[in-house]
Amino acid sequence: MLATICSAALVGIDAVPVSVEVNTGETGEPKLILVGLPDAAVKESDDRVFSALSNSGFRMPRTRTTINLAPGGLRKEGALYDLPIALGILVADGKLQNERLDEFLIAGELSLSGATRAVRGGLALAVLARASGKRALLLPPITAAEAALVEGVAVYAVRSLDEAARFLAGHAKLQPLAPRPPPRTAAPDAPLDFSEIKGQQAVRRAVEVAVAGNHNLLMIGPPGSGKSMIAKRVPTIMPQPTLDEYLEILRIHSAAGATLNGEVRFLERPARAPHHTISDVGLLGGGAVPGPGEISLAHHGVLFLDELPEFKRSALEVLRQPLEDGVVSISRSAGKISLPCSFLLVAAMNPCPCGYLGDPKRECRCAPGQIQRYRNRISGPLLDRIDIHIEAPALSLTELRTDRSGEPSAAMRARVEAARAVQRARFREAHTTANARMTQAQIKRHCHLDSSLGDLLQQAMEQLSLSARAYDRILKVARTIADLAGAETIAAPHLLEAIQYRSLDRNVFY
């Protein structure tokens, strides 16, 4: 007898349909054959399924059984096929009727006892079920709680194979999980706040401008100047994501294995800080079966790269296209995927290899050639894509000893949200979400300069030998500064402040 169960496979952050076909009663030696391009985890499912069926009161068919995961050309990975395979065996062996099975998309890992375990991609599975016209999903509890965020499809949580079989047979009643909105508040008692930052008023201002317009930021300063402290507090002044942004964030993290019971619990933007030893694949994404990397996990959030020149040159160069487009395309033998990666890049570096160039207290030991080679680890095209370069000088003893608190994150966040509100109104009929993502047509429309300001910018461009990309980015930053000031048009102070945020282009340190 042939049985077909609807399931799915994860391709990047999306789910694609997979049919689990089970045929029993074949002549030959009693055994289970699994085909359909399975990986090692899928191949081991027969042992898990055999034990789960036995411990749930069922018996394996005593005939040759073939299981096909269609389409055969799509590589299958993970243990999410355990539950549909077990149910397919029960249907094919005549122990379970299949009248209702066509209504469900089913996925889940099984333990040897028959209990279900969570799988990746609950949100993607729910989106696929809704798009393919399925009435409901049958998932493990943790995965089901995540899938319930998607409206328009019923989600049933099953704790065991036995419960799933009895439910499908009509011997047990389950209520679909009520669709629940994501939590509307961030984690309580956030331990980080900008009030803890002493001094560095210029850097605080640059960070506020960067977050207000979603501009990439590079801080240059000696060790101990507070660069890392500041970067870790950038998420505290970012505006709360919209519901659509949150679901997109959750979709990526779900595909990477984080669920509502894991890293993504609150309605907040992600913050990622990979170590400088990270590989190109870890940063960009990929693997034998392409999946999201750090830049995609930072989508709609912050990617902090500390000690920027210490990252491998190849790892930094792969950032160029994602920074420009907000999307990364990955091609592997298993397929090609595109992943969203619209993030705010915050980077930090020392001014020289020893770190003390320009420090009034400590002498720099680096030769000019060493300093130049150190800075050349960051290519010109990558620097072009970083809108704001700001120096973070060493703090004086007076600043360190002061008991006076800096401005709190709440005050900075209020100004950022006001500027973002202006931008949402400005781009309400477009897909643009912030000034940093303006198209050429939008720059021309919203960043108009009068003749005197145009001459000023032309003079700066000629003296600093800036590229056309830097020209556009100066205009975008100036627009954000004007938004923070509540100005309708860009004025001279806004443009001059934007120009001064090109420290590395001016080759100026302190």
Disulfide bonds with the S-S distance in Angstrom:
none
